[in-house]
Amino acid sequence: MMMVVGVVGPIASGKDTVILELEKLGFKSFNLGDRTREEADRRGLLHDRLILQDIGNELRTKFGDDILVRQTEKLFGRSQKIVIDGIRNPGEIGYLRKKYNATTLGVTAPVKLRLEFSQKRKSDSDPKTEREFVRVEKRDRGIGETIHGQQVEACLALSDIVIENNSTKKEFIKKIKKTLSNFDL
């Protein structure tokens, strides 16, 4: 039987660390944001987070809130343990729960820490300034968004469990391992 875990959290909250721990348990990871990056590439657009957010919103509006999951599941192949990152809309969680009885893990961290994490990792789509981070972060959480838009706050409320990343990386990994030990993974 296929096991699916969805991971949701605001920008730079520690989702990648959770994914790495799940990969150590044999999970194959997929990122919904890769579908928006692929679409940006088709359109010749930069991988700027605001542009990627716009693309995700547009796709969900045109094709349903679960479109990014439906596109991604085509890549699952024969994998039996799947982790999906980049969940941003309750429709994605609903689809995963209905089709796969998926577990959803939320990840949170204080804004100040997330800003530091974002600036350290220097991903091509990460905000470059604190002002840009605040703007992207608000939108990501769902402030000013339509029902088809970014809704991380609503997704966190739907999560089966939320892990707080508010200390050292070592302590965060301990929390993750303890949390994962409570699931039949």
Contacts in CASP RR format, 6 or more apart in sequence:
PFRMAT RR
TARGET T0000
AUTHOR 0000-0000-0000
METHOD contacts of the structure
MODEL  1
MMMVVGVVGPIASGKDTVILELEKLGFKSFNLGDRTREEADRRGLLHDRL
ILQDIGNELRTKFGDDILVRQTEKLFGRSQKIVIDGIRNPGEIGYLRKKY
NATTLGVTAPVKLRLEFSQKRKSDSDPKTEREFVRVEKRDRGIGETIHGQ
QVEACLALSDIVIENNSTKKEFIKKIKKTLSNFDL
1 80 0 8 1.000
2 76 0 8 1.000
2 79 0 8 1.000
2 80 0 8 1.000
2 81 0 8 1.000
2 82 0 8 1.000
2 100 0 8 1.000
3 27 0 8 1.000
3 80 0 8 1.000
3 81 0 8 1.000
3 82 0 8 1.000
3 185 0 8 1.000
4 82 0 8 1.000
4 83 0 8 1.000
4 84 0 8 1.000
4 96 0 8 1.000
4 100 0 8 1.000
4 101 0 8 1.000
4 102 0 8 1.000
4 103 0 8 1.000
5 22 0 8 1.000
5 27 0 8 1.000
5 82 0 8 1.000
5 83 0 8 1.000
5 84 0 8 1.000
5 102 0 8 1.000
5 103 0 8 1.000
5 104 0 8 1.000
5 105 0 8 1.000
5 185 0 8 1.000
6 83 0 8 1.000
6 84 0 8 1.000
6 85 0 8 1.000
6 87 0 8 1.000
6 93 0 8 1.000
6 96 0 8 1.000
6 102 0 8 1.000
6 103 0 8 1.000
6 104 0 8 1.000
6 105 0 8 1.000
7 15 0 8 1.000
7 18 0 8 1.000
7 19 0 8 1.000
7 22 0 8 1.000
7 83 0 8 1.000
7 84 0 8 1.000
7 85 0 8 1.000
7 86 0 8 1.000
7 87 0 8 1.000
7 104 0 8 1.000
7 105 0 8 1.000
7 106 0 8 1.000
7 107 0 8 1.000
8 15 0 8 1.000
8 86 0 8 1.000
8 87 0 8 1.000
8 88 0 8 1.000
8 93 0 8 1.000
8 104 0 8 1.000
8 105 0 8 1.000
8 106 0 8 1.000
8 107 0 8 1.000
8 152 0 8 1.000
8 155 0 8 1.000
8 156 0 8 1.000
8 159 0 8 1.000
9 15 0 8 1.000
9 87 0 8 1.000
9 106 0 8 1.000
9 107 0 8 1.000
9 108 0 8 1.000
9 152 0 8 1.000
9 155 0 8 1.000
9 156 0 8 1.000
10 108 0 8 1.000
10 109 0 8 1.000
10 114 0 8 1.000
10 137 0 8 1.000
10 140 0 8 1.000
10 141 0 8 1.000
10 152 0 8 1.000
11 49 0 8 1.000
11 114 0 8 1.000
11 118 0 8 1.000
11 126 0 8 1.000
11 127 0 8 1.000
11 133 0 8 1.000
11 136 0 8 1.000
11 137 0 8 1.000
11 140 0 8 1.000
12 109 0 8 1.000
12 114 0 8 1.000
12 115 0 8 1.000
12 117 0 8 1.000
12 118 0 8 1.000
12 121 0 8 1.000
12 126 0 8 1.000
13 107 0 8 1.000
13 108 0 8 1.000
13 109 0 8 1.000
13 114 0 8 1.000
13 117 0 8 1.000
13 165 0 8 1.000
14 107 0 8 1.000
14 109 0 8 1.000
14 117 0 8 1.000
14 165 0 8 1.000
14 172 0 8 1.000
15 85 0 8 1.000
15 86 0 8 1.000
15 107 0 8 1.000
16 85 0 8 1.000
17 165 0 8 1.000
17 169 0 8 1.000
17 172 0 8 1.000
17 173 0 8 1.000
17 176 0 8 1.000
18 105 0 8 1.000
18 107 0 8 1.000
18 163 0 8 1.000
18 176 0 8 1.000
19 27 0 8 1.000
19 29 0 8 1.000
19 83 0 8 1.000
19 85 0 8 1.000
21 173 0 8 1.000
21 176 0 8 1.000
21 177 0 8 1.000
21 180 0 8 1.000
22 29 0 8 1.000
22 81 0 8 1.000
22 83 0 8 1.000
22 180 0 8 1.000
22 185 0 8 1.000
23 29 0 8 1.000
23 83 0 8 1.000
25 81 0 8 1.000
25 180 0 8 1.000
25 185 0 8 1.000
26 81 0 8 1.000
27 81 0 8 1.000
27 82 0 8 1.000
27 83 0 8 1.000
27 185 0 8 1.000
28 76 0 8 1.000
28 79 0 8 1.000
28 81 0 8 1.000
28 82 0 8 1.000
28 83 0 8 1.000
29 82 0 8 1.000
29 83 0 8 1.000
29 84 0 8 1.000
29 85 0 8 1.000
30 72 0 8 1.000
30 75 0 8 1.000
30 76 0 8 1.000
30 82 0 8 1.000
30 83 0 8 1.000
30 84 0 8 1.000
30 85 0 8 1.000
31 84 0 8 1.000
31 85 0 8 1.000
31 86 0 8 1.000
32 68 0 8 1.000
32 69 0 8 1.000
32 72 0 8 1.000
32 84 0 8 1.000
32 85 0 8 1.000
32 86 0 8 1.000
32 87 0 8 1.000
32 88 0 8 1.000
32 92 0 8 1.000
33 52 0 8 1.000
33 68 0 8 1.000
33 85 0 8 1.000
33 86 0 8 1.000
34 72 0 8 1.000
35 56 0 8 1.000
35 59 0 8 1.000
35 68 0 8 1.000
35 71 0 8 1.000
35 72 0 8 1.000
36 52 0 8 1.000
36 53 0 8 1.000
36 55 0 8 1.000
36 56 0 8 1.000
36 59 0 8 1.000
36 68 0 8 1.000
37 47 0 8 1.000
37 52 0 8 1.000
37 125 0 8 1.000
39 55 0 8 1.000
39 56 0 8 1.000
39 59 0 8 1.000
40 46 0 8 1.000
40 47 0 8 1.000
40 51 0 8 1.000
40 52 0 8 1.000
40 55 0 8 1.000
43 55 0 8 1.000
45 51 0 8 1.000
45 55 0 8 1.000
47 124 0 8 1.000
47 125 0 8 1.000
48 125 0 8 1.000
49 125 0 8 1.000
49 126 0 8 1.000
49 127 0 8 1.000
49 136 0 8 1.000
50 135 0 8 1.000
50 136 0 8 1.000
50 139 0 8 1.000
52 125 0 8 1.000
53 136 0 8 1.000
53 139 0 8 1.000
53 140 0 8 1.000
53 149 0 8 1.000
53 150 0 8 1.000
56 68 0 8 1.000
56 88 0 8 1.000
56 149 0 8 1.000
57 145 0 8 1.000
57 146 0 8 1.000
57 148 0 8 1.000
57 149 0 8 1.000
57 150 0 8 1.000
59 67 0 8 1.000
59 68 0 8 1.000
60 67 0 8 1.000
60 68 0 8 1.000
60 89 0 8 1.000
60 148 0 8 1.000
60 149 0 8 1.000
61 146 0 8 1.000
61 148 0 8 1.000
61 149 0 8 1.000
64 148 0 8 1.000
65 89 0 8 1.000
65 90 0 8 1.000
65 91 0 8 1.000
65 92 0 8 1.000
65 95 0 8 1.000
65 147 0 8 1.000
65 148 0 8 1.000
66 91 0 8 1.000
66 92 0 8 1.000
66 94 0 8 1.000
66 95 0 8 1.000
68 92 0 8 1.000
69 84 0 8 1.000
69 92 0 8 1.000
69 95 0 8 1.000
69 96 0 8 1.000
70 95 0 8 1.000
72 84 0 8 1.000
76 82 0 8 1.000
81 185 0 8 1.000
82 100 0 8 1.000
84 96 0 8 1.000
84 102 0 8 1.000
87 93 0 8 1.000
87 96 0 8 1.000
87 104 0 8 1.000
87 155 0 8 1.000
88 140 0 8 1.000
88 149 0 8 1.000
88 150 0 8 1.000
88 151 0 8 1.000
88 152 0 8 1.000
88 155 0 8 1.000
89 148 0 8 1.000
89 149 0 8 1.000
89 150 0 8 1.000
89 151 0 8 1.000
89 155 0 8 1.000
90 151 0 8 1.000
90 154 0 8 1.000
90 155 0 8 1.000
90 158 0 8 1.000
92 155 0 8 1.000
93 102 0 8 1.000
93 104 0 8 1.000
93 155 0 8 1.000
93 158 0 8 1.000
94 158 0 8 1.000
96 102 0 8 1.000
96 104 0 8 1.000
97 104 0 8 1.000
103 160 0 8 1.000
103 183 0 8 1.000
104 155 0 8 1.000
104 158 0 8 1.000
104 159 0 8 1.000
104 160 0 8 1.000
105 159 0 8 1.000
105 160 0 8 1.000
105 161 0 8 1.000
105 162 0 8 1.000
105 163 0 8 1.000
105 179 0 8 1.000
106 155 0 8 1.000
106 156 0 8 1.000
106 159 0 8 1.000
106 161 0 8 1.000
106 162 0 8 1.000
106 163 0 8 1.000
107 162 0 8 1.000
107 163 0 8 1.000
107 165 0 8 1.000
108 156 0 8 1.000
108 162 0 8 1.000
108 163 0 8 1.000
108 164 0 8 1.000
108 165 0 8 1.000
109 117 0 8 1.000
109 164 0 8 1.000
109 165 0 8 1.000
109 166 0 8 1.000
110 166 0 8 1.000
111 137 0 8 1.000
113 165 0 8 1.000
113 166 0 8 1.000
114 133 0 8 1.000
114 137 0 8 1.000
115 130 0 8 1.000
115 133 0 8 1.000
118 126 0 8 1.000
118 127 0 8 1.000
118 133 0 8 1.000
119 126 0 8 1.000
127 133 0 8 1.000
127 135 0 8 1.000
127 136 0 8 1.000
138 144 0 8 1.000
139 145 0 8 1.000
139 150 0 8 1.000
140 150 0 8 1.000
140 152 0 8 1.000
141 150 0 8 1.000
141 151 0 8 1.000
141 152 0 8 1.000
141 153 0 8 1.000
142 149 0 8 1.000
142 150 0 8 1.000
142 151 0 8 1.000
142 152 0 8 1.000
142 153 0 8 1.000
142 154 0 8 1.000
145 151 0 8 1.000
156 162 0 8 1.000
161 179 0 8 1.000
161 182 0 8 1.000
163 172 0 8 1.000
163 175 0 8 1.000
163 176 0 8 1.000
163 179 0 8 1.000
164 175 0 8 1.000
165 172 0 8 1.000
165 175 0 8 1.000
END
